[in-house]
Amino acid sequence: MARSSTRPTSRDVAQAAGVSQAAVSLVLGDKWRGRVSEATAERVREAARDLGYRPNLAARNLRLGHTRTVLLVVPALTTEFFAGVYTGAARVAADHGFGVVLYPSPEGIGPARDPFASAQAALDGVIASSMAADALTAIRGDQLPLVMLDSDPSGSLGAATVNLDIADGIRQVAAHLLGLGHRRFLHLAADVPSWTFEIRARELAARLAAVPGTSVRTAHAPISIDGALTAAEAALTTPGPRPTALVCDDDKLAAGAYKAVRRLGLRIPDDISVTGLDDLGLATAIDPELTTVRLDAELFGERGMEALLAVLEGRTPQAGDIPVELVVRGSTAPPRTP
């Protein structure tokens, strides 16, 4: 039977699913639990998908008090990466009739001004990076359905966490550099109190400690090119044997390290190898191109939004960290023999 060219209605969905319009309203309004069975709810959702039914969101929101709007709270740092996270989240949200408002926390961390008179009245849920978690308190976002990105699963504020496999990324970096023969390391660490950076430091220390004859020093820097330049230059001019490998917490820190290395009259990778983490656009803009860990920011955003939708629907979000990949370029090579 040919499908009508007119827009399908909730009555059409009810007829196709063999249920009442009231049941359709309950299921599509996510108010069905305890009122209709899981099997009936799935039948209604399937009928709506088959018919291409889209509820009148404006009328529905007035009725139910929902805006179908999600807040994505991110640090103002590494904006290229979080632009990708937003793109992925917004793509999945649009497929489900939701909008995403991007809310950067000034200076990367800490509270920001409330963008709404009442976040709880204006939002259906929140996705937040652990680097901007403090901003949640200011907007009372921690009292809403919440998914945390880059966050400790065992101690998260959120109902769910979505993580990239950063620990494996660091393992790949360490294995690559150790395989090249490096034993003296400098860790240029982000000076940001965040679980994701704690993981980097912990995993690097553990990997290097497992190989006899290795040493690692740590220098902390704000996530800026100038901050990284200053910290790397100071660390590379301290007394003692110079490190042969410089492991940076992200690509922006690596770019600052490049400037410090050149200011000291050294060459990459002849005198010192450098690695980053993120695979931002600047990784291939600097010379030599940067060996770094590629993080799929858009997939990260997609998974974050999918997890929040699952929480809103009472489902269990998809488990497992998102894989990452070491991309070897020209900034790493075997250390020069003494």
VOTI-997678 format. One line per field, with one value per atom (N, C-alpha, C): residue in one letter; x, y, z. Coordinates in steps of 0.1 Angstrom, whole numbers. Layout:
N
resn	c(A/...) $
x	c(X/...) $
y	c(Y/...) $
z	c(Z/...) $
REM end
This chain:
338
resn	c(M/M/M/A/A/A/R/R/R/S/S/S/S/S/S/T/T/T/R/R/R/P/P/P/T/T/T/S/S/S/R/R/R/D/D/D/V/V/V/A/A/A/Q/Q/Q/A/A/A/A/A/A/G/G/G/V/V/V/S/S/S/Q/Q/Q/A/A/A/A/A/A/V/V/V/S/S/S/L/L/L/V/V/V/L/L/L/G/G/G/D/D/D/K/K/K/W/W/W/R/R/R/G/G/G/R/R/R/V/V/V/S/S/S/E/E/E/A/A/A/T/T/T/A/A/A/E/E/E/R/R/R/V/V/V/R/R/R/E/E/E/A/A/A/A/A/A/R/R/R/D/D/D/L/L/L/G/G/G/Y/Y/Y/R/R/R/P/P/P/N/N/N/L/L/L/A/A/A/A/A/A/R/R/R/N/N/N/L/L/L/R/R/R/L/L/L/G/G/G/H/H/H/T/T/T/R/R/R/T/T/T/V/V/V/L/L/L/L/L/L/V/V/V/V/V/V/P/P/P/A/A/A/L/L/L/T/T/T/T/T/T/E/E/E/F/F/F/F/F/F/A/A/A/G/G/G/V/V/V/Y/Y/Y/T/T/T/G/G/G/A/A/A/A/A/A/R/R/R/V/V/V/A/A/A/A/A/A/D/D/D/H/H/H/G/G/G/F/F/F/G/G/G/V/V/V/V/V/V/L/L/L/Y/Y/Y/P/P/P/S/S/S/P/P/P/E/E/E/G/G/G/I/I/I/G/G/G/P/P/P/A/A/A/R/R/R/D/D/D/P/P/P/F/F/F/A/A/A/S/S/S/A/A/A/Q/Q/Q/A/A/A/A/A/A/L/L/L/D/D/D/G/G/G/V/V/V/I/I/I/A/A/A/S/S/S/S/S/S/M/M/M/A/A/A/A/A/A/D/D/D/A/A/A/L/L/L/T/T/T/A/A/A/I/I/I/R/R/R/G/G/G/D/D/D/Q/Q/Q/L/L/L/P/P/P/L/L/L/V/V/V/M/M/M/L/L/L/D/D/D/S/S/S/D/D/D/P/P/P/S/S/S/G/G/G/S/S/S/L/L/L/G/G/G/A/A/A/A/A/A/T/T/T/V/V/V/N/N/N/L/L/L/D/D/D/I/I/I/A/A/A/D/D/D/G/G/G/I/I/I/R/R/R/Q/Q/Q/V/V/V/A/A/A/A/A/A/H/H/H/L/L/L/L/L/L/G/G/G/L/L/L/G/G/G/H/H/H/R/R/R/R/R/R/F/F/F/L/L/L/H/H/H/L/L/L/A/A/A/A/A/A/D/D/D/V/V/V/P/P/P/S/S/S/W/W/W/T/T/T/F/F/F/E/E/E/I/I/I/R/R/R/A/A/A/R/R/R/E/E/E/L/L/L/A/A/A/A/A/A/R/R/R/L/L/L/A/A/A/A/A/A/V/V/V/P/P/P/G/G/G/T/T/T/S/S/S/V/V/V/R/R/R/T/T/T/A/A/A/H/H/H/A/A/A/P/P/P/I/I/I/S/S/S/I/I/I/D/D/D/G/G/G/A/A/A/L/L/L/T/T/T/A/A/A/A/A/A/E/E/E/A/A/A/A/A/A/L/L/L/T/T/T/T/T/T/P/P/P/G/G/G/P/P/P/R/R/R/P/P/P/T/T/T/A/A/A/L/L/L/V/V/V/C/C/C/D/D/D/D/D/D/D/D/D/K/K/K/L/L/L/A/A/A/A/A/A/G/G/G/A/A/A/Y/Y/Y/K/K/K/A/A/A/V/V/V/R/R/R/R/R/R/L/L/L/G/G/G/L/L/L/R/R/R/I/I/I/P/P/P/D/D/D/D/D/D/I/I/I/S/S/S/V/V/V/T/T/T/G/G/G/L/L/L/D/D/D/D/D/D/L/L/L/G/G/G/L/L/L/A/A/A/T/T/T/A/A/A/I/I/I/D/D/D/P/P/P/E/E/E/L/L/L/T/T/T/T/T/T/V/V/V/R/R/R/L/L/L/D/D/D/A/A/A/E/E/E/L/L/L/F/F/F/G/G/G/E/E/E/R/R/R/G/G/G/M/M/M/E/E/E/A/A/A/L/L/L/L/L/L/A/A/A/V/V/V/L/L/L/E/E/E/G/G/G/R/R/R/T/T/T/P/P/P/Q/Q/Q/A/A/A/G/G/G/D/D/D/I/I/I/P/P/P/V/V/V/E/E/E/L/L/L/V/V/V/V/V/V/R/R/R/G/G/G/S/S/S/T/T/T/A/A/A/P/P/P/P/P/P/R/R/R/T/T/T/P/P/P) $
x	c(9/0/9/6/14/13/24/23/18/9/3/14/12/22/21/9/8/16/19/28/20/27/21/18/7/2/4/1/2/-9/-20/-31/-26/-18/-13/-3/5/14/6/-4/-12/-19/-24/-30/-20/-8/2/7/8/13/2/-11/-22/-24/-22/-23/-32/-35/-42/-33/-39/-31/-24/-31/-26/-13/-13/-1/11/7/18/23/15/19/28/24/33/46/47/60/69/63/72/75/67/70/78/83/91/85/72/64/57/63/55/58/70/74/64/60/49/35/34/21/18/29/28/40/40/51/62/74/86/83/76/73/64/54/45/53/61/69/78/84/93/84/72/64/60/57/54/65/77/89/92/90/93/83/70/60/63/67/71/82/93/104/100/92/88/79/71/63/70/82/89/82/75/67/77/74/81/71/71/61/63/52/53/59/73/80/76/73/69/57/46/34/37/45/48/56/65/73/65/55/46/38/34/26/33/45/53/63/66/76/90/92/106/110/123/128/135/137/146/159/165/178/188/200/211/222/228/239/252/261/274/284/289/298/313/321/334/344/357/366/369/373/377/390/397/410/408/418/419/405/402/388/386/397/396/390/396/391/376/373/359/349/354/345/341/350/347/337/339/330/316/315/302/296/304/298/292/300/294/282/282/270/258/260/249/243/252/247/237/241/232/220/222/210/200/204/195/187/193/186/175/175/165/157/158/149/154/167/172/181/183/193/204/216/227/232/233/238/252/262/276/279/285/287/302/311/325/327/334/338/350/349/360/373/384/397/399/389/391/385/386/381/374/367/361/347/339/326/324/313/310/296/293/280/269/258/247/241/241/235/220/214/199/195/183/177/177/173/173/176/188/192/182/177/168/155/151/138/141/153/155/161/166/174/168/170/167/178/191/202/215/226/239/250/259/271/282/292/302/316/326/340/344/352/358/366/372/380/372/359/350/339/342/332/328/337/334/322/321/311/297/296/283/276/284/278/271/278/273/260/257/245/235/239/231/229/239/238/240/247/249/236/225/212/203/208/201/207/199/205/219/229/243/252/259/269/282/293/306/315/323/333/347/356/369/369/362/360/362/366/368/355/354/341/337/347/344/341/343/339/333/325/319/307/304/291/280/283/273/267/255/249/256/265/273/285/296/308/311/317/322/337/346/360/367/376/386/396/402/412/425/426/438/450/447/457/464/456/462/470/465/473/487/488/500/509/502/510/516/509/514/526/525/536/548/546/558/564/556/561/569/564/571/585/585/598/608/603/612/617/609/613/624/624/634/647/646/658/659/649/649/648/656/656/655/658/657/646/635/623/620/614/608/593/585/570/566/561/556/541/537/523/515/502/492/490/491/489/474/466/452/447/440/436/424/427/417/421/411/413/421/417/423/438/443/457/464/457/462/465/456/458/470/473/485/497/498/510/512/501/501/506/500/503/517/521/535/545/543/552/553/541/540/548/546/552/567/572/586/593/586/592/594/586/587/599/607/618/631/640/652/660/666/675/668/655/647/646/645/643/633/624/615/614/615/613/600/593/580/581/577/575/561/555/541/540/530/528/513/508/495/493/481/479/479/491/493/507/509/522/533/529/539/543/532/535/543/541/549/563/565/578/586/581/588/591/581/583/593/592/602/616/617/631/637/630/635/639/631/633/645/647/658/672/671/684/688/681/685/697/705/717/714/723/722/720/720/719/706/707/695/685/672/663/665/662/662/648/638/624/616/607/598/584/577/563/554/545/537/522/515/501/492/495/487/495/490/497/501/493/496/508/509/522/534/532/543/547/538/542/551/547/556/569/569/582/591/585/593/601/594/600/611/609/619/632/629/641/649/642/649/656/650/657/670/671/683/693/690/699/699/688/687/678/679/671/662/650/640/640/641/643/658/667/681/686/683/688/677/665/654/641/635/622/611/600/588/576/567/553/543/531/519/508/496/484/472/464/452/451/462/463/454/457/451/456/451/455/470/474/488/498/494/503/510/503/510/514/511/515/529/534/548/557/570/580/592/595/589/574/566/553/553/543/544/538/546/541/532/519/509/499/490/479/466/460/448/436/428/416/404/394/383/373/374/366/351/348/334/328/335/329/327/336/335/322/320/307/295/296/284/281/292/290/285/289/284/269/265/251/242/248/241/239/249/248/238/237/227/213/211/198/194/204/201/197/204/200/186/183/169/159/162/152/153/162/162/170/178/186/200/207/221/230/238/246/257/261/271/284/289/301/314/325/338/344/357/363/365/366/368/382/386/400/407/419/428/440/447/457/469/481/493/496/499/503/518/526/540/544/551/555/570/574/589/595/587/593/599/599/605/615/626/637/645/654/662/671/675/684/697/704/718/727/735/745/755/758/767/781) $
y	c(-12/0/12/22/34/43/48/57/70/76/89/100/110/120/131/130/139/135/145/142/132/122/112/118/114/119/108/112/103/92/96/86/75/79/69/60/65/57/47/52/44/33/36/25/15/19/10/1/7/-1/-9/-6/-13/-9/4/10/22/28/41/52/64/76/80/77/81/73/60/52/58/62/68/80/89/101/98/87/83/79/70/65/75/83/93/105/106/117/111/99/92/92/90/89/75/65/53/43/44/34/33/20/17/19/23/25/16/14/4/-5/-16/-26/-21/-27/-24/-28/-40/-45/-35/-30/-20/-7/-3/9/8/-4/-6/-7/-13/-13/1/10/23/30/29/35/30/17/11/17/18/23/38/45/60/61/52/52/48/38/33/43/51/61/74/75/88/99/95/104/113/126/135/143/143/150/165/173/187/192/194/197/210/220/233/231/224/222/212/202/192/198/207/213/222/229/237/228/217/207/201/196/188/196/208/216/212/205/201/210/213/221/213/200/191/198/204/211/205/203/197/208/209/218/210/214/208/218/214/223/219/227/224/235/231/242/251/263/271/267/258/253/243/242/232/232/244/246/238/236/228/214/208/195/195/205/205/210/216/219/206/197/184/176/177/171/176/190/196/191/190/186/172/163/149/149/156/156/162/173/180/171/163/154/144/137/127/134/145/152/156/161/165/153/141/129/125/130/127/139/150/161/170/169/177/188/199/209/209/213/214/228/233/246/244/251/250/260/256/265/264/272/272/279/272/278/287/300/309/304/306/302/287/280/266/258/263/256/267/262/271/275/282/286/296/297/307/313/324/330/320/320/311/316/308/313/312/307/306/311/316/320/308/297/284/273/267/257/245/242/230/233/245/248/248/251/253/241/231/220/207/197/184/175/180/173/180/175/182/171/175/167/176/172/181/174/181/176/178/169/170/182/187/199/212/211/222/219/208/203/213/222/232/241/243/252/246/233/227/232/234/239/252/261/275/275/265/265/254/248/237/225/224/213/200/199/186/180/188/183/179/179/174/161/154/142/146/139/143/132/135/126/133/127/133/127/136/132/133/124/124/125/115/116/102/102/90/82/71/63/60/58/54/66/78/89/101/98/109/114/127/133/127/123/120/106/104/91/82/87/79/87/79/85/80/88/84/89/79/82/78/85/80/72/62/53/60/71/79/70/61/53/45/40/32/41/53/63/65/67/69/56/45/32/31/35/35/45/56/66/60/55/49/38/29/18/22/32/37/43/52/58/48/39/29/20/17/9/15/29/36/37/33/33/44/52/63/58/64/61/73/85/97/105/107/113/126/136/147/147/148/148/163/169/183/181/183/180/192/191/202/205/218/223/225/215/215/204/207/196/188/178/170/156/147/133/128/134/130/132/143/146/138/134/125/111/107/94/94/105/106/104/112/111/97/92/79/68/68/57/58/70/72/68/72/68/52/46/32/24/29/23/24/36/38/31/30/23/8/3/-11/-15/-5/-7/-3/-12/-8/3/12/22/35/35/47/58/70/81/91/97/107/118/130/143/149/156/163/178/185/199/203/211/215/228/229/241/243/256/259/255/252/247/259/264/275/273/278/277/285/297/305/298/293/286/274/266/254/258/269/273/276/284/287/275/266/255/245/243/233/239/252/258/256/259/258/244/234/220/215/220/214/221/231/238/235/226/222/214/213/205/190/183/169/165/152/147/152/157/162/150/152/141/140/128/125/125/124/124/132/140/150/146/141/136/147/152/164/159/165/161/165/175/177/184/186/191/206/214/228/229/220/220/216/207/202/214/222/233/243/245/254/247/234/227/228/228/230/243/254/267/267/260/260/252/241/233/241/248/256/268/274/285/281/268/263/258/259/255/240/233/219/216/203/199/188/188/177/170/157/147/144/150/146/147/158/160/155/157/153/150/139/135/142/145/152/145/142/137/145/145/152/143/149/141/149/144/151/149/152/153/164/176/188/192/202/207/211/217/222/211/198/187/185/188/187/201/212/225/228/221/224/215/218/211/207/194/183/180/174/170/162/164/158/144/136/123/125/120/123/112/113/103/109/103/108/104/114/113/116/108/110/119/132/142/140/139/138/125/114/102/103/110/113/120/131/138/130/122/113/104/97/88/95/107/115/117/121/124/111/101/88/83/85/81/89/102/111/107/104/99/86/77/65/68/77/80/86/95/101/91/80/69/58/59/48/36/37/26/27/16/16/20/31/36/25/27/18/18/6/5/5/8/6/20/22/34/35/47/49/47/38/36/48/49/60/54/62/57/66/60/67/69/82/85/90/81/84/93/104/114/117/128/131/136/138/144/134/121/111/102/99/91/85/75/69/80/79/89/89/100/100/93/85/77/87/86/95/95) $
z	c(0/0/0/-9/-10/2/7/18/14/23/20/19/11/9/20/28/39/51/59/71/80/85/93/107/113/126/137/149/160/159/152/149/140/130/121/128/137/145/154/160/169/161/149/141/137/132/128/139/151/163/170/166/173/187/190/203/202/214/214/212/208/207/220/231/244/247/242/244/236/224/215/222/227/234/246/254/265/261/250/246/240/231/224/233/244/254/265/264/274/288/288/300/302/295/294/305/312/322/333/335/345/340/327/321/309/301/290/291/284/285/276/279/271/256/254/241/233/240/234/230/240/237/225/224/212/199/200/188/184/193/190/183/189/184/170/168/154/144/148/139/135/146/143/133/135/126/112/111/98/90/97/91/89/95/95/103/114/122/130/129/138/146/159/167/165/167/166/179/178/190/197/190/196/205/199/207/218/216/226/238/234/245/254/248/256/265/260/268/279/276/285/294/289/297/294/282/278/266/265/254/244/247/239/235/245/244/254/249/257/258/269/271/270/262/261/268/279/287/285/279/275/280/281/284/272/274/263/257/264/259/247/239/228/220/216/210/197/190/178/181/191/195/200/208/213/202/192/180/174/173/168/177/190/199/197/196/194/181/170/157/158/165/166/175/186/195/188/181/174/163/156/145/151/162/168/174/180/186/176/164/153/149/148/144/153/165/175/179/172/174/186/189/200/194/202/198/209/205/215/216/228/231/236/230/234/245/256/267/272/266/270/284/292/305/304/307/305/312/306/311/312/306/305/316/329/340/349/359/368/364/374/371/360/354/344/347/341/343/338/345/342/329/318/305/305/315/316/330/330/343/353/347/355/345/346/337/338/350/351/344/343/336/321/316/302/295/302/296/300/290/293/298/296/300/297/303/301/298/289/286/290/298/303/303/299/300/315/319/333/335/324/324/327/326/329/339/347/356/367/371/381/376/363/358/361/362/364/377/387/400/398/390/388/381/372/364/369/381/386/376/367/357/363/375/381/387/387/392/380/368/356/351/343/336/330/334/331/326/315/310/311/317/318/307/301/291/298/294/300/315/321/335/342/354/362/363/357/358/373/381/395/404/400/408/401/391/383/389/386/390/382/369/360/361/355/354/345/336/327/324/320/315/302/293/280/279/276/276/263/259/249/257/250/257/257/265/267/272/282/287/276/267/256/247/245/237/243/256/262/262/263/261/247/237/224/222/228/227/234/246/254/246/241/233/221/214/202/206/216/220/226/235/240/229/220/208/200/200/192/200/213/221/231/233/243/257/266/280/289/284/292/287/295/291/299/292/298/295/306/304/306/295/295/298/310/315/316/312/313/327/330/344/346/345/346/356/367/376/370/362/355/355/356/356/343/332/319/319/325/326/336/347/357/351/342/335/327/320/311/320/331/339/346/351/357/348/336/326/321/318/313/324/336/347/348/348/349/338/325/314/314/318/318/329/341/353/350/341/338/330/325/316/324/327/334/327/335/329/324/326/321/332/329/338/332/340/335/345/339/347/342/351/347/348/338/339/336/344/342/334/326/318/315/315/311/296/292/278/269/266/256/251/239/232/240/245/252/266/272/285/283/273/270/267/259/255/268/277/289/298/300/308/302/289/282/282/280/279/293/304/317/320/316/319/312/299/291/294/303/306/321/328/341/341/351/351/350/344/343/328/325/312/306/293/287/282/284/279/264/259/244/239/247/243/251/245/252/249/259/258/262/253/256/258/267/270/259/251/239/228/217/205/207/214/216/225/235/243/235/226/217/208/203/195/203/215/224/226/228/230/218/206/194/194/198/199/209/220/231/226/219/214/204/195/185/191/201/208/214/219/225/215/202/191/189/193/191/179/174/163/166/160/162/148/148/160/163/156/157/172/179/192/203/199/208/200/204/198/206/199/206/201/211/208/214/207/212/215/216/218/214/205/199/184/177/163/158/163/159/145/139/126/126/138/138/138/141/141/128/117/104/98/106/102/106/117/122/115/115/108/118/119/112/117/109/114/126/135/148/149/156/160/172/170/181/181/190/192/186/177/170/179/183/190/181/180/171/179/178/185/182/169/165/170/169/175/190/197/211/214/206/208/205/194/191/202/208/219/231/234/245/244/232/230/230/224/225/239/248/262/269/266/273/268/256/251/258/260/267/281/288/302/302/293/293/290/283/280/289/300/309/305/294/289/294/293/297/285/287/276/272/259/254/262/265/274/265/271/264/260/262/258/243/237/223/219/210/206/201/203/198/190/182/173/173/175/174/159/155/142/142/136/136/124/128/117/120/115/115/128/138/151/160/156/165/157/163/157/168/165/176/181/194/200/194/194/189/198/193/202/208/221/227/221) $
REM end
